[in-house]
Amino acid sequence: MSTKRELIKLKNLTLLTFWNFFGVIYLMNKKILGIIAASVAALGSAIFAAPAHAVKQDVDVNVTIQPGIYLRTFKTINLQITQGDLGALQESDFNTGGSDTTDGSGTLMRTQPRIGAGSNTEVTKNVKELFAVWSNGNKPINVTVTPKVNDTGNNLTVLASSDTTSTDKVILKSVTVNNGSGTPTARVPVVGGVDLVFDTSEAGAGSYTGTGLLTVEALAQL
């Protein structure tokens, strides 16, 4: 009985020793891990706290403002060609061929007048202002106004009759630019116009139209 009791004590002592051994190892490992963690934290703090090698350099900033140019013009030009433009010397008379006085009972002569009987078939019409140009570049500019050819077969710029059954036409022969050069500013523009020369030899009375028959271009010198 005594021997059995001693065996039980010995067994308990062995288990206690075993668990104590592993407890010591566990505590040692925990302490080692704590030391490692503390070392890593200290190292990290040292890395971030330590001054880094650095360089710096000032950089110049340059800004270039590109020269700007602005063109203002009209969308449409409406012109009237009169009998006077066509060279007619007379647009009215005082009952030519008969009495120029009436007592209230007189009649007017029925002799057909020559309406628009001028000899001119080439008419020049002035457009006082067609363009205004502003610029911030303080450079001279040149404005050109060019007729656009729309009858490529004959190399002509043609205004067609609004009567689609008619073959009548007005030909825009040439354009002369007035005051087409100068040095505009952002506040004070260069303003100019044109003289348009028309050939009316194939035109009777009526309206003649052309879409986009002039190209206005403003070019600044470099």
Kinemage of the C-alpha trace (Angstrom):
@kinemage 1
@onewidth
@group {chain A} dominant
@subgroup {mainchain}
@vectorlist {calphas} color= white
{ca met a 1} P 0.000 0.000 0.000
{ca ser a 2} L 2.863 2.251 0.896
{ca thr a 3} L 4.604 1.449 -2.341
{ca lys a 4} L 1.509 2.340 -4.383
{ca arg a 5} L 1.188 5.661 -2.603
{ca glu a 6} L 4.823 6.435 -3.279
{ca leu a 7} L 4.376 5.610 -6.945
{ca ile a 8} L 1.465 8.028 -7.146
{ca lys a 9} L 3.557 10.795 -5.499
{ca leu a 10} L 6.413 10.087 -7.856
{ca lys a 11} L 4.059 10.285 -10.828
{ca asn a 12} L 2.570 13.576 -9.626
{ca leu a 13} L 6.040 14.960 -9.029
{ca thr a 14} L 7.077 13.963 -12.531
{ca leu a 15} L 4.006 15.682 -14.060
{ca leu a 16} L 4.619 18.771 -11.966
{ca thr a 17} L 8.240 18.877 -13.051
{ca phe a 18} L 7.179 18.403 -16.698
{ca trp a 19} L 4.677 21.270 -16.573
{ca asn a 20} L 7.120 23.499 -14.729
{ca phe a 21} L 9.704 22.801 -17.431
{ca phe a 22} L 7.327 23.797 -20.201
{ca gly a 23} L 6.158 26.816 -18.203
{ca val a 24} L 9.708 28.004 -17.902
{ca ile a 25} L 10.196 27.518 -21.659
{ca tyr a 26} L 6.919 29.370 -22.366
{ca leu a 27} L 7.931 32.262 -20.132
{ca met a 28} L 11.371 32.359 -21.698
{ca asn a 29} L 9.892 32.376 -25.213
{ca lys a 30} L 7.443 35.105 -24.272
{ca lys a 31} L 10.250 37.175 -22.850
{ca ile a 32} L 12.402 36.603 -25.930
{ca leu a 33} L 9.508 37.576 -28.205
{ca gly a 34} L 8.938 40.675 -26.110
{ca ile a 35} L 12.608 41.589 -26.399
{ca ile a 36} L 12.506 41.056 -30.173
{ca ala a 37} L 9.323 43.137 -30.527
{ca ala a 38} L 10.824 45.901 -28.410
{ca ser a 39} L 14.003 45.797 -30.474
{ca val a 40} L 12.057 46.021 -33.740
{ca ala a 41} L 9.999 48.936 -32.393
{ca ala a 42} L 13.124 50.681 -31.227
{ca leu a 43} L 14.780 50.086 -34.589
{ca gly a 44} L 11.731 51.445 -36.436
{ca ser a 45} L 11.655 54.511 -34.230
{ca ala a 46} L 15.333 55.012 -34.845
{ca ile a 47} L 14.852 54.738 -38.612
{ca phe a 48} L 12.080 57.339 -38.694
{ca ala a 49} L 13.717 59.588 -36.137
{ca ala a 50} L 17.114 59.615 -37.797
{ca pro a 51} L 17.703 62.491 -40.294
{ca ala a 52} L 17.534 61.337 -43.949
{ca his a 53} L 19.898 62.351 -46.709
{ca ala a 54} L 18.057 65.000 -48.832
{ca val a 55} L 18.699 67.386 -51.689
{ca lys a 56} L 16.672 70.324 -52.968
{ca gln a 57} L 16.789 72.611 -55.960
{ca asp a 58} L 14.798 75.711 -56.937
{ca val a 59} L 13.112 75.449 -60.347
{ca asp a 60} L 12.373 78.452 -62.558
{ca val a 61} L 8.840 78.732 -63.953
{ca asn a 62} L 8.336 80.458 -67.295
{ca val a 63} L 4.943 81.289 -68.809
{ca thr a 64} L 4.468 82.161 -72.466
{ca ile a 65} L 1.219 83.786 -73.523
{ca gln a 66} L 0.507 82.885 -77.120
{ca pro a 67} L -0.488 85.831 -79.296
{ca gly a 68} L -4.226 85.954 -79.826
{ca ile a 69} L -6.139 87.432 -82.723
{ca tyr a 70} L -9.885 88.026 -82.977
{ca leu a 71} L -11.906 88.749 -86.119
{ca arg a 72} L -15.390 90.232 -86.197
{ca thr a 73} L -17.394 90.560 -89.415
{ca phe a 74} L -20.923 90.419 -90.809
{ca lys a 75} L -22.656 87.192 -91.736
{ca thr a 76} L -24.472 88.707 -94.732
{ca ile a 77} L -23.993 91.686 -97.050
{ca asn a 78} L -27.136 93.085 -98.698
{ca leu a 79} L -26.461 95.529 -101.519
{ca gln a 80} L -28.747 97.512 -103.836
{ca ile a 81} L -27.763 98.182 -107.447
{ca thr a 82} L -29.751 101.149 -108.744
{ca gln a 83} L -30.380 102.583 -112.166
{ca gly a 84} L -27.810 105.205 -111.302
{ca asp a 85} L -25.248 102.491 -110.567
{ca leu a 86} L -25.941 101.091 -114.017
{ca gly a 87} L -25.200 104.489 -115.566
{ca ala a 88} L -28.730 105.612 -116.358
{ca leu a 89} L -28.673 109.352 -116.987
{ca gln a 90} L -32.382 109.766 -116.381
{ca glu a 91} L -34.769 108.005 -114.050
{ca ser a 92} L -37.741 110.330 -114.595
{ca asp a 93} L -38.989 113.059 -116.931
{ca phe a 94} L -41.721 115.679 -117.367
{ca asn a 95} L -43.973 114.023 -119.927
{ca thr a 96} L -41.335 113.917 -122.620
{ca gly a 97} L -42.912 114.233 -126.072
{ca gly a 98} L -45.951 116.031 -124.738
{ca ser a 99} L -46.941 118.985 -122.601
{ca asp a 100} L -45.224 119.236 -119.240
{ca thr a 101} L -48.220 121.136 -117.848
{ca thr a 102} L -51.734 119.959 -117.114
{ca asp a 103} L -54.958 121.731 -116.231
{ca gly a 104} L -56.222 118.531 -114.723
{ca ser a 105} L -57.469 117.062 -117.972
{ca gly a 106} L -54.159 116.414 -119.716
{ca thr a 107} L -52.788 112.918 -120.371
{ca leu a 108} L -49.295 111.482 -120.094
{ca met a 109} L -47.402 110.230 -123.130
{ca arg a 110} L -47.211 106.448 -123.429
{ca thr a 111} L -43.811 106.369 -125.153
{ca gln a 112} L -41.854 103.600 -123.485
{ca pro a 113} L -38.895 104.952 -121.498
{ca arg a 114} L -35.575 103.134 -121.414
{ca ile a 115} L -35.587 101.880 -117.842
{ca gly a 116} L -32.072 101.468 -116.575
{ca ala a 117} L -30.736 102.410 -119.968
{ca gly a 118} L -27.238 103.012 -118.716
{ca ser a 119} L -24.223 101.653 -120.512
{ca asn a 120} L -22.577 100.342 -117.348
{ca thr a 121} L -22.432 96.597 -116.887
{ca glu a 122} L -19.695 96.805 -114.249
{ca val a 123} L -20.781 98.180 -110.913
{ca thr a 124} L -18.621 98.900 -107.869
{ca lys a 125} L -20.291 98.827 -104.471
{ca asn a 126} L -18.538 99.954 -101.318
{ca val a 127} L -18.889 98.200 -97.967
{ca lys a 128} L -17.606 100.769 -95.521
{ca glu a 129} L -16.889 98.327 -92.690
{ca leu a 130} L -16.644 94.586 -93.146
{ca phe a 131} L -14.120 93.539 -90.508
{ca ala a 132} L -12.622 94.502 -87.160
{ca val a 133} L -9.530 92.762 -85.808
{ca trp a 134} L -8.144 92.779 -82.263
{ca ser a 135} L -4.847 91.284 -81.099
{ca asn a 136} L -2.729 91.099 -77.954
{ca gly a 137} L 0.474 90.389 -79.863
{ca asn a 138} L 1.458 93.971 -80.770
{ca lys a 139} L 2.257 92.699 -84.251
{ca pro a 140} L 1.083 94.104 -87.583
{ca ile a 141} L -1.791 92.244 -89.172
{ca asn a 142} L -2.978 91.926 -92.738
{ca val a 143} L -6.597 91.275 -93.700
{ca thr a 144} L -7.503 89.667 -97.001
{ca val a 145} L -10.980 89.257 -98.487
{ca thr a 146} L -11.143 86.687 -101.259
{ca pro a 147} L -14.053 85.738 -103.528
{ca lys a 148} L -14.791 82.010 -103.429
{ca val a 149} L -15.174 80.450 -106.868
{ca asn a 150} L -18.410 78.470 -107.124
{ca asp a 151} L -18.566 78.098 -110.898
{ca thr a 152} L -15.486 75.933 -111.232
{ca gly a 153} L -16.041 75.330 -114.934
{ca asn a 154} L -15.613 79.024 -115.733
{ca asn a 155} L -13.604 79.945 -112.628
{ca leu a 156} L -16.234 82.508 -111.623
{ca thr a 157} L -17.862 83.706 -108.427
{ca val a 158} L -21.551 83.797 -109.293
{ca leu a 159} L -24.639 85.113 -107.523
{ca ala a 160} L -27.634 83.258 -108.913
{ca ser a 161} L -31.117 84.618 -109.444
{ca ser a 162} L -33.566 83.816 -106.671
{ca asp a 163} L -35.948 82.869 -109.502
{ca thr a 164} L -34.914 79.267 -110.004
{ca thr a 165} L -36.376 79.269 -113.506
{ca ser a 166} L -34.092 82.116 -114.595
{ca thr a 167} L -30.549 81.793 -115.941
{ca asp a 168} L -29.743 85.428 -115.089
{ca lys a 169} L -26.736 85.932 -112.858
{ca val a 170} L -24.455 88.529 -111.326
{ca ile a 171} L -20.727 87.856 -111.339
{ca leu a 172} L -18.511 89.063 -108.497
{ca lys a 173} L -15.415 90.020 -110.454
{ca ser a 174} L -13.049 91.335 -107.804
{ca val a 175} L -12.615 92.568 -104.258
{ca thr a 176} L -10.433 95.439 -103.068
{ca val a 177} L -9.693 95.663 -99.350
{ca asn a 178} L -9.654 99.092 -97.724
{ca asn a 179} L -7.569 99.628 -94.577
{ca gly a 180} L -6.599 95.980 -94.447
{ca ser a 181} L -3.374 96.383 -92.481
{ca gly a 182} L -2.278 97.885 -89.186
{ca thr a 183} L -1.276 97.008 -85.653
{ca pro a 184} L -4.322 96.337 -83.492
{ca thr a 185} L -4.299 95.978 -79.731
{ca ala a 186} L -6.549 94.092 -77.346
{ca arg a 187} L -8.594 97.298 -76.967
{ca val a 188} L -8.275 99.137 -80.275
{ca pro a 189} L -9.052 97.140 -83.439
{ca val a 190} L -8.062 97.593 -87.041
{ca val a 191} L -11.324 98.274 -88.906
{ca gly a 192} L -11.714 98.163 -92.676
{ca gly a 193} L -14.021 97.508 -95.572
{ca val a 194} L -14.080 96.457 -99.211
{ca asp a 195} L -15.028 97.558 -102.696
{ca leu a 196} L -16.894 94.821 -104.576
{ca val a 197} L -16.959 94.879 -108.371
{ca phe a 198} L -19.935 93.170 -110.054
{ca asp a 199} L -20.599 92.284 -113.675
{ca thr a 200} L -24.328 92.770 -114.328
{ca ser a 201} L -24.283 92.160 -118.071
{ca glu a 202} L -26.293 88.954 -117.663
{ca ala a 203} L -28.715 90.215 -115.038
{ca gly a 204} L -32.155 91.761 -115.087
{ca ala a 205} L -34.125 93.157 -112.176
{ca gly a 206} L -34.445 90.744 -109.304
{ca ser a 207} L -32.648 89.300 -106.300
{ca tyr a 208} L -29.349 87.490 -106.624
{ca thr a 209} L -27.872 85.463 -103.827
{ca gly a 210} L -24.691 83.633 -102.985
{ca thr a 211} L -23.826 81.753 -99.816
{ca gly a 212} L -20.362 82.183 -98.352
{ca leu a 213} L -18.906 83.899 -101.405
{ca leu a 214} L -16.308 85.886 -99.475
{ca thr a 215} L -13.548 84.593 -97.239
{ca val a 216} L -12.241 87.134 -94.709
{ca glu a 217} L -8.878 86.224 -93.204
{ca ala a 218} L -6.763 88.130 -90.693
{ca leu a 219} L -3.106 87.133 -90.524
{ca ala a 220} L -0.674 88.399 -87.896
{ca gln a 221} L 2.991 88.757 -88.717
{ca leu a 222} L 5.385 86.608 -86.686
